[in-house]
Amino acid sequence: MEIGVIHSLNTNVEGNIFQAVSDLGFKVCQLNSWDMTQCTKENAERVVKDSKESGVRVCAVWAGVPGPAKWNFTEGPVTLGLVPEQYRQERIAALKSWADFATWIGAPAIITHCGFIPENMTDPEYPIVVDAIREVAEYCNEKGIGFWFETGQETPIVLLRTIQRIGTPNLGINLDPANLILYGKGNPIDALDTIGAYVSNIHVKDGLYPTDGEQLGEEVRPGLGKVDFPNFIKKLQEIGFTGEYIIEREISGPEQTADILQTTADLKVWTQH
């Protein structure tokens, strides 16, 4: 098991870009950015240099896109991913730029949220969204990299259906078990029966199911929520998963650092079950 962390790309820092990752004792990360101004060859060259010097490998680029992003049930469907028509073309272009960046730094894939993909396959918007995702996936495939969906706003069966309809050979899933719970979309262990064959990366994150129809559930430290990590990891091992376990804790400051370190220790215990 290789354990890492999400790390925000910040080219304004002095010293090594990956110093914070090294300080936590990790040798792998997902490199995350929502700032398109960072998507340059110059920054890519620095990432390659600092990655080599620090010994920190980038296992994927988490690709943020321009425009609003509301992580809730009320505004999320009209702001997130490639679903909202008014942002779609700009975001397709942004994801292609991040695919270029991933290629420049030697990362194997980009990851993003595609949004609240329609549950109803007869919705006239559904094939349009599929075509938009396919355009990005094909571009990534031409570049020799993967396009990975992060779970969250869609049920596992919608994700499987969409992958099958897109049809490119480079599709994968960054399975965030907490997101399935936070959005009330499914049980992470059961989800592996549906989408397990496509899982390429894991977010080690935890949460509680929503109890309000307009608000997501609460994110908590891994081990304190509804993700049954020992059995989740066991099933991942049974289906042959060999990717990275990337810790994500959506808070900041000393508590975030403490929780990441605690989760690292807990993961080593959970894998022994």
FIKOL-748964 format. One record per residue (C-alpha): residue number from 1; residue in three letters; x negated, y, z. Coordinates in Angstrom, 3 decimals. Layout:
// FIKOL-748964
> NUM, ala, X, Y, Z
...
// end
This chain:
// FIKOL-748964
> 1, met, 0.000, 0.000, 0.000
> 2, glu, -1.355, 3.399, -1.008
> 3, ile, 0.051, 6.260, 1.058
> 4, gly, -0.002, 9.879, -0.044
> 5, val, 1.835, 13.153, 0.282
> 6, ile, 3.534, 15.797, -1.852
> 7, his, 1.205, 18.741, -2.313
> 8, ser, 2.133, 22.144, -3.719
> 9, leu, -0.132, 23.482, -6.439
> 10, asn, -1.671, 26.752, -5.262
> 11, thr, -4.475, 28.085, -7.395
> 12, asn, -4.801, 31.214, -5.235
> 13, val, -6.418, 29.351, -2.353
> 14, glu, -10.130, 29.636, -1.765
> 15, gly, -12.044, 26.390, -1.782
> 16, asn, -10.659, 23.067, -2.899
> 17, ile, -7.010, 22.920, -3.985
> 18, phe, -6.679, 19.512, -2.328
> 19, gln, -8.266, 20.397, 1.025
> 20, ala, -4.950, 20.121, 2.885
> 21, val, -4.431, 16.624, 1.467
> 22, ser, -7.936, 15.578, 2.501
> 23, asp, -7.447, 17.057, 5.973
> 24, leu, -4.478, 14.731, 6.477
> 25, gly, -6.627, 11.766, 5.470
> 26, phe, -4.973, 11.031, 2.105
> 27, lys, -6.586, 10.160, -1.209
> 28, val, -3.491, 10.489, -3.393
> 29, cys, -0.723, 13.031, -3.889
> 30, gln, 2.117, 14.142, -6.098
> 31, leu, 1.233, 17.637, -7.278
> 32, asn, 4.285, 19.879, -7.127
> 33, ser, 5.011, 23.287, -8.636
> 34, trp, 8.008, 25.406, -9.609
> 35, asp, 5.810, 28.258, -10.847
> 36, met, 5.417, 28.167, -14.615
> 37, thr, 2.597, 30.735, -14.495
> 38, gln, 0.424, 27.995, -12.969
> 39, cys, 0.897, 25.781, -16.003
> 40, thr, -2.306, 26.761, -17.822
> 41, lys, -5.353, 24.946, -19.169
> 42, glu, -7.554, 27.021, -16.858
> 43, asn, -5.648, 25.817, -13.803
> 44, ala, -5.667, 22.275, -15.154
> 45, glu, -9.441, 22.392, -15.420
> 46, arg, -9.667, 23.515, -11.797
> 47, val, -7.323, 20.727, -10.698
> 48, val, -9.505, 18.153, -12.456
> 49, lys, -12.646, 19.591, -10.866
> 50, asp, -11.191, 19.809, -7.360
> 51, ser, -9.604, 16.370, -7.638
> 52, lys, -12.957, 14.844, -8.507
> 53, glu, -14.801, 16.691, -5.734
> 54, ser, -12.206, 15.876, -3.054
> 55, gly, -11.548, 12.305, -4.146
> 56, val, -7.804, 13.033, -4.191
> 57, arg, -5.960, 11.449, -7.112
> 58, val, -2.818, 13.001, -8.607
> 59, cys, -0.366, 10.133, -9.129
> 60, ala, 2.236, 12.345, -10.853
> 61, val, 3.194, 15.971, -11.441
> 62, trp, 6.473, 16.954, -9.792
> 63, ala, 7.803, 19.433, -12.346
> 64, gly, 9.954, 22.305, -11.149
> 65, val, 11.970, 24.362, -13.633
> 66, pro, 13.027, 28.027, -13.928
> 67, gly, 16.333, 29.399, -12.731
> 68, pro, 18.447, 28.847, -9.634
> 69, ala, 18.456, 25.601, -7.639
> 70, lys, 21.098, 25.141, -4.957
> 71, trp, 20.761, 21.899, -3.057
> 72, asn, 24.415, 21.432, -2.146
> 73, phe, 27.675, 20.057, -3.514
> 74, thr, 29.262, 23.396, -4.374
> 75, glu, 26.591, 25.163, -6.448
> 76, gly, 24.316, 22.192, -7.176
> 77, pro, 26.318, 20.858, -10.129
> 78, val, 26.030, 24.212, -11.944
> 79, thr, 22.393, 25.014, -11.070
> 80, leu, 20.314, 21.826, -10.930
> 81, gly, 18.325, 20.092, -13.649
> 82, leu, 19.275, 19.791, -17.307
> 83, val, 23.016, 19.579, -16.697
> 84, pro, 23.898, 23.327, -16.651
> 85, glu, 24.102, 24.449, -20.281
> 86, gln, 22.975, 28.038, -19.655
> 87, tyr, 19.552, 26.926, -18.352
> 88, arg, 19.074, 23.799, -20.446
> 89, gln, 16.857, 24.981, -23.291
> 90, glu, 14.563, 26.995, -21.024
> 91, arg, 14.182, 24.000, -18.747
> 92, ile, 13.512, 21.576, -21.588
> 93, ala, 10.693, 23.886, -22.654
> 94, ala, 9.398, 24.086, -19.068
> 95, leu, 9.340, 20.315, -18.664
> 96, lys, 7.443, 19.992, -21.935
> 97, ser, 4.902, 22.486, -20.573
> 98, trp, 4.502, 20.422, -17.409
> 99, ala, 4.052, 17.349, -19.601
> 100, asp, 1.186, 19.182, -21.303
> 101, phe, -0.249, 20.044, -17.887
> 102, ala, 0.030, 16.441, -16.715
> 103, thr, -1.819, 15.350, -19.848
> 104, trp, -4.578, 17.916, -19.275
> 105, ile, -5.199, 16.693, -15.707
> 106, gly, -4.856, 12.994, -16.527
> 107, ala, -1.699, 12.389, -14.467
> 108, pro, 0.385, 9.427, -15.629
> 109, ala, 3.825, 11.069, -15.486
> 110, ile, 6.011, 14.033, -14.654
> 111, ile, 8.891, 13.798, -12.191
> 112, thr, 11.969, 15.999, -11.882
> 113, his, 15.601, 16.130, -10.820
> 114, cys, 17.844, 15.963, -13.885
> 115, gly, 20.861, 17.221, -11.933
> 116, phe, 24.415, 16.022, -11.362
> 117, ile, 24.561, 13.756, -14.420
> 118, pro, 28.251, 13.115, -15.210
> 119, glu, 29.608, 9.991, -13.563
> 120, asn, 32.228, 9.603, -16.283
> 121, met, 30.544, 8.330, -19.436
> 122, thr, 33.502, 9.593, -21.522
> 123, asp, 32.895, 13.169, -20.342
> 124, pro, 31.993, 15.106, -23.522
> 125, glu, 29.063, 16.677, -21.650
> 126, tyr, 27.502, 13.299, -20.838
> 127, pro, 25.958, 12.524, -24.260
> 128, ile, 24.708, 16.117, -24.470
> 129, val, 22.871, 15.739, -21.166
> 130, val, 21.480, 12.376, -22.293
> 131, asp, 20.186, 13.989, -25.491
> 132, ala, 18.517, 16.781, -23.490
> 133, ile, 16.732, 14.320, -21.215
> 134, arg, 15.770, 12.200, -24.222
> 135, glu, 14.122, 15.216, -25.858
> 136, val, 11.841, 15.625, -22.842
> 137, ala, 11.258, 11.885, -22.477
> 138, glu, 10.280, 11.568, -26.146
> 139, tyr, 7.867, 14.476, -25.807
> 140, cys, 6.282, 12.811, -22.782
> 141, asn, 6.084, 9.533, -24.661
> 142, glu, 4.275, 11.255, -27.529
> 143, lys, 1.789, 12.571, -24.960
> 144, gly, 1.280, 9.084, -23.558
> 145, ile, 2.804, 9.822, -20.158
> 146, gly, 5.902, 8.743, -18.265
> 147, phe, 9.084, 10.647, -17.507
> 148, trp, 10.378, 9.718, -14.054
> 149, phe, 13.762, 10.642, -12.596
> 150, glu, 13.857, 11.527, -8.920
> 151, thr, 16.977, 10.051, -7.352
> 152, gly, 19.402, 12.382, -5.689
> 153, gln, 22.372, 13.819, -7.502
> 154, glu, 23.406, 10.676, -9.353
> 155, thr, 24.504, 7.206, -8.307
> 156, pro, 22.200, 4.281, -9.133
> 157, ile, 24.530, 2.987, -11.854
> 158, val, 24.668, 6.397, -13.561
> 159, leu, 20.868, 6.496, -13.485
> 160, leu, 20.613, 2.993, -14.972
> 161, arg, 23.174, 3.801, -17.673
> 162, thr, 21.345, 7.003, -18.578
> 163, ile, 17.968, 5.278, -18.777
> 164, gln, 19.434, 2.623, -21.048
> 165, arg, 21.027, 5.219, -23.332
> 166, ile, 17.871, 7.326, -23.583
> 167, gly, 15.985, 4.221, -24.594
> 168, thr, 12.368, 5.423, -24.582
> 169, pro, 9.763, 3.020, -23.152
> 170, asn, 8.208, 5.520, -20.722
> 171, leu, 11.095, 6.015, -18.286
> 172, gly, 10.701, 5.422, -14.568
> 173, ile, 12.175, 6.391, -11.229
> 174, asn, 10.748, 8.234, -8.271
> 175, leu, 13.028, 6.639, -5.703
> 176, asp, 13.787, 8.954, -2.810
> 177, pro, 15.773, 6.754, -0.414
> 178, ala, 16.801, 9.707, 1.714
> 179, asn, 18.358, 11.511, -1.234
> 180, leu, 20.695, 8.598, -1.918
> 181, ile, 21.872, 9.013, 1.668
> 182, leu, 21.845, 12.823, 1.880
> 183, tyr, 24.017, 13.072, -1.244
> 184, gly, 26.185, 10.107, -0.217
> 185, lys, 25.251, 8.310, -3.440
> 186, gly, 24.259, 4.890, -2.169
> 187, asn, 22.279, 2.597, 0.105
> 188, pro, 18.575, 2.571, -0.855
> 189, ile, 18.118, -1.166, -0.360
> 190, asp, 21.189, -2.083, -2.382
> 191, ala, 20.175, 0.443, -5.051
> 192, leu, 17.124, -1.690, -5.816
> 193, asp, 19.448, -4.361, -7.235
> 194, thr, 20.506, -1.843, -9.874
> 195, ile, 17.432, 0.306, -10.586
> 196, gly, 14.565, -1.586, -8.956
> 197, ala, 12.939, -2.545, -12.252
> 198, tyr, 12.310, 1.132, -13.036
> 199, val, 10.906, 2.278, -9.685
> 200, ser, 7.444, 3.773, -10.179
> 201, asn, 6.967, 5.920, -7.058
> 202, ile, 8.589, 6.170, -3.639
> 203, his, 9.296, 9.253, -1.566
> 204, val, 9.002, 8.331, 2.083
> 205, lys, 11.811, 10.509, 3.378
> 206, asp, 14.775, 9.886, 5.666
> 207, gly, 18.137, 11.398, 6.362
> 208, leu, 21.706, 11.078, 7.565
> 209, tyr, 24.854, 10.641, 5.515
> 210, pro, 26.963, 13.756, 4.903
> 211, thr, 29.868, 14.354, 7.258
> 212, asp, 31.138, 17.471, 5.451
> 213, gly, 32.386, 17.310, 1.893
> 214, glu, 30.527, 20.494, 0.935
> 215, gln, 27.175, 19.981, 2.687
> 216, leu, 24.403, 17.444, 2.192
> 217, gly, 23.424, 15.203, 5.063
> 218, glu, 20.568, 16.213, 7.333
> 219, glu, 16.973, 15.321, 6.484
> 220, val, 15.030, 13.880, 9.432
> 221, arg, 11.626, 12.353, 10.098
> 222, pro, 11.256, 8.904, 8.515
> 223, gly, 12.400, 6.310, 11.025
> 224, leu, 15.021, 8.556, 12.617
> 225, gly, 17.624, 8.381, 9.875
> 226, lys, 19.628, 5.802, 7.963
> 227, val, 16.838, 4.422, 5.747
> 228, asp, 15.925, 0.952, 7.007
> 229, phe, 12.259, 1.293, 6.090
> 230, pro, 11.010, -2.175, 7.157
> 231, asn, 13.610, -3.939, 5.008
> 232, phe, 13.419, -1.333, 2.237
> 233, ile, 9.664, -1.877, 1.940
> 234, lys, 10.115, -5.635, 2.175
> 235, lys, 12.522, -5.619, -0.766
> 236, leu, 10.202, -3.353, -2.772
> 237, gln, 7.430, -5.866, -2.221
> 238, glu, 9.725, -8.729, -3.232
> 239, ile, 10.536, -7.087, -6.565
> 240, gly, 6.853, -6.429, -7.267
> 241, phe, 6.574, -2.698, -6.598
> 242, thr, 2.921, -1.614, -6.573
> 243, gly, 3.223, 2.184, -6.747
> 244, glu, 2.440, 4.881, -4.211
> 245, tyr, 4.373, 5.739, -1.073
> 246, ile, 4.480, 9.543, -1.032
> 247, ile, 5.501, 11.137, 2.267
> 248, glu, 7.875, 14.089, 2.010
> 249, arg, 9.017, 16.071, 5.056
> 250, glu, 11.065, 19.129, 4.170
> 251, ile, 10.025, 21.368, 7.023
> 252, ser, 6.883, 23.455, 7.548
> 253, gly, 4.254, 24.237, 10.126
> 254, pro, 2.749, 22.060, 12.871
> 255, glu, 5.856, 19.891, 13.187
> 256, gln, 5.608, 18.925, 9.520
> 257, thr, 1.966, 17.912, 9.964
> 258, ala, 2.780, 15.925, 13.100
> 259, asp, 5.664, 14.145, 11.366
> 260, ile, 3.535, 13.274, 8.327
> 261, leu, 0.851, 11.760, 10.556
> 262, gln, 3.458, 9.860, 12.579
> 263, thr, 5.027, 8.547, 9.373
> 264, thr, 1.623, 7.376, 8.137
> 265, ala, 1.198, 5.334, 11.321
> 266, asp, 4.769, 4.035, 11.115
> 267, leu, 4.348, 2.912, 7.487
> 268, lys, 1.453, 0.699, 8.495
> 269, val, 3.683, -0.951, 11.082
> 270, trp, 6.702, -1.253, 8.800
> 271, thr, 4.680, -3.093, 6.167
> 272, gln, 3.833, -5.812, 8.678
> 273, his, 7.462, -6.875, 9.128
// end
